[in-house]
Amino acid sequence: MKNSVFIAFMTLSLCFISCKEEPKFPLDKKYWDTNDYDNAIREIKYNTKQGEKYPTFDDPETKQLLEKLTDEENFKVILDDKELGIKHKSEVAQEFFNQWKSMNDIYTEIDRTDKYVYEKELVEIQNFGLELQIKYFKLGNDAIIEKSDDPNSQEVKNVVNSNVNSLVDNMMIYLDAINAEKSFSKVGLDLISSGIDKNFTELIQVYPDFDYSRLLEKIDLLLNKTKSENIKQSLLKIKQLIESKANNKN
């Protein structure tokens, strides 16, 4: 009888072990691929119960998930790999870009006081997207140059320049947040400032010869509008960097 009870107990224990719920997200995985993003974004978007908050950096239980989703190393490990071909890397960049757009759409909620509910998440997701786009557009331009009979032809230069122009347009949209800076707290504005420092500096380093006159015009307008000293300093640094590159050309 005792043996029967013991066997039944062991069977029940094994059932609990084998039926233990698997983690929703592979948080221990070093780099996430786009399938991991797809699964996580679907879970957040469709399985967050009404009235509950989406995962945030401020929640200890969901912080690691947000850190994974905004970790630029996930795409950089592939897009910076010199052993991989441009075509493959471009396809991966496109997949990450699609996932970024889906992720970005989730965290745009504004409350009744016109404040962003998820400002930290929104800005970090935007910063993730800017870094991704700089690499994405460069891969596209590199592919155009590589496949061209004459990489120095005016036609190729025009296409490449048009693509860079599209990239700069996309990045200028990021600066539109300054027009709505009343919707952000100081924490959010400081994150935007850091994003300007990092991403616009990289943009200018990658494309030092591009005509940034429209960006300079926007910066001048925003310098007169912003009340954030950190954002003002970041805009001034970008303006000075653009002007120094222009002076070096002359």
C-alpha positions, -999 to +999 in steps of 0.1 A: +000+000+000+028+024+010+046+016-023+014+024-042+011+058-025+048+065-031+045+056-068+013+078-071+031+107-054+061+104-078+039+102-108+021+134-096+054+151-090+067+142-125+035+155-140+040+189-122+076+190-135+067+181-171+036+203-171+055+233-158+048+263-180+076+274-202+088+310-200+070+333-225+102+350-236+137+336-241+152+363-218+184+343-213+191+342-251+220+365-259+207+379-291+171+380-302+161+373-338+131+387-356+110+356-346+117+364-310+105+399-316+074+388-335+064+365-306+070+391-279+053+419-298+022+397-305+021+387-268+022+423-257-002+436-282-029+409-281-026+393-247-023+423-224-056+424-206-078+455-209-070+479-181-035+464-175-004+483-185+020+471-212+054+460-201+076+489-189+111+497-177+098+507-143+082+473-136+109+449-122+089+420-137+089+434-173+121+455-173+142+428-188+118+422-216+119+459-226+157+459-223+157+429-248+134+446-272+154+478-273+188+462-274+205+473-306+230+445-304+202+422-316+205+436-351+241+450-350+255+415-344+242+406-379+243+439-398+279+446-387+292+411-395+317+416-423+315+379-432+278+381-442+266+393-476+249+427-482+217+410-496+213+388-466+219+417-442+195+439-460+168+413-457+174+410-420+174+448-416+140+449-434+126+423-410+139+442-380+124+474-395+090+458-398+092+446-362+103+480-350+072+496-366+049+472-349+067+478-315+066+515-320+028+515-325+021+499-291+036+526-269+021+559-283-008+563-257-014+597-244-034+603-212-061+630-204-034+655-195-018+651-230+012+633-214+027+601-229+018+571-207+049+552-218+074+580-226+106+561-216+095+531-236+085+552-266+117+572-267+140+541-263+120+523-291+125+554-313+162+554-306+164+517-315+147+526-348+170+554-356+201+533-351+185+505-372+176+529-400+211+543-403+224+508-409+195+498-431+198+527-455+236+523-457+232+486-466+207+496-494+231+522-508+261+498-505+240+472-525+233+498-552+269+508-555+281+472-555+257+462-584+264+492-605+286+491-636+298+526-628+295+534-590+307+570-597+280+577-623+257+606-617+227+583-618+240+562-589+250+593-570+214+606-574+198+574-562+221+572-532+216+608-523+178+603-526+180+575-501+201+595-477+175+623-480+148+598-470+168+587-440+173+623-429+136+630-433+128+600-411+153+612-385+139+647-385+105+632-375+123+622-342+129+659-336+092+666-339+089+653-304+104+687-293+073+704-306+053+683-282+078+685-253+050+694-229+038+658-233+071+646-218+086+648-183+122+659-177+131+622-178+116+618-213+132+650-226+166+639-213+162+606-231+154+625-263+185+647-258+207+615-255+191+602-286+200+633-305+236+631-293+240+595-303+220+591-335+225+624-352+262+623-345+264+588-361+243+600-391+267+629-398+298+606-394+283+581-419+273+608-444+296+638-438+292+652-473+254+653-474+237+687-476+221+691-442+207+726-449+171+715-441+181+698-409+200+730-399+169+751-406+148+728-383+175+729-356+174+767-356+136+767-353+137+742-324+165+760-306+141+790-304+113+768-292+126+742-267+126+749-230+148+720-222+185+730-217+197+695-224+179+693-257+192+728-266+228+717-259+223+686-280+209+706-309+238+730-307+263+702-308+247+687-339+246+721-356+283+727-348+292+692-360+275+698-394+291+732-398+325+719-389+322+692-416+311+718-441+341+740-433+365+711-437+351+705-472+358+741-481 
